[in-house]
Each structure stands twice: as C-alpha cells, then as structure tokens.
Amino acid sequence: MANRVRIGACVAAALIWAGCGIAADEAHHGGAARPAAPRQGEPHPGPQGYQRVTEPQGWNKRPTTVDRTTYQHNFQAARSFKIGPYRRPAGWTSHRWGYGEILPRAYWAAPYVLADYWLFALEVPPAGYEWVRGGNDALLVNTNTGEILQVEYGVFA
C-alpha cells in the first residue's frame, strides 16, 4: 500500500513538473496559445507558371481505315515513363507480347487501357483499336478481337 502511495505521488509530481515546463516554454515563445486551425481549407491559388497538360490537336480524330502494314512493328520506345506499379490480371504470368498475337481479354480491360496515350508519346490509335499497358510495354490492340497490331517495348520504367 505504501508503494502505491509513493508511485502515485511520483506520478503526480512528474505531471506537475511537465506542466510547468510547458507553461514556461509557451511564455518563452510569446505566451499566447496558437489559434485553432480553421475547419475549412483556405483558398490556394495553385502553382504559378505551370500549365496543365492538355490533349494535342487531333487526339480524337482517329483514322477510320487501317493500313496494317504501317502499324505491324515491334518498336523500342524512345524514352520511358515512370507511373504507378503494374499488376497483371489475376492468374496470368509475365509474357513479352509481339504484333500478331492475340491478347487475352483480361489484359485489355479498363484498368489497362491507356486513354491518355499522347502523354506517353504514342500515336493516335485507329478506330477500333486502343493502347493498353502490358507490363513495361504499350500494346495497340484491336478491341473486337484482341489482336495486337503494334508494340512499343519499354514505354514504362
């Protein structure tokens, strides 16, 4: 019982001592307590001298006919872009795709479509085709059959 009283007294003394130190520190730094942070954010003008990336002219004017011979290539990308991590569809393994192969439907689902293809220096896809991400590569895929028309290797780092 005596130990409990001593421990209680020590704890009380420590709390009083700590409180005095905080009060002395506040007095040393101006004495007034900080004002409460506003509940709503204050207006922010945004970055200065920065322009948001916009779609290039003609980005949505897709060629209506496809000359397959101009597209059927496997290219090495001129530069790589760093974006979020790639997670292949569940149950699939890594594969290096090439033009002419059929890409399984799971690979050209919405999470893999590169709707902002111009940001990655990719050409305007013809009507009926979409750029999709396959690992570190960009694949131009026929949205009806899944056939790969063109590959840009190493677009993503």
Secondary structure, DSSP 8 states (H G I E B T S, - for coil): -HHHHHHHHHHHHHHHHHHHHHHHHHHHTTSS------SS-------SS-------TTTT---SS--HHHH-EEEE-SS-B--S-----TT-------TTSB--GGGGSGGGB-TTGGGGT-----TTEEEEEETTEEEEEETTT-BEEEEEETSB-
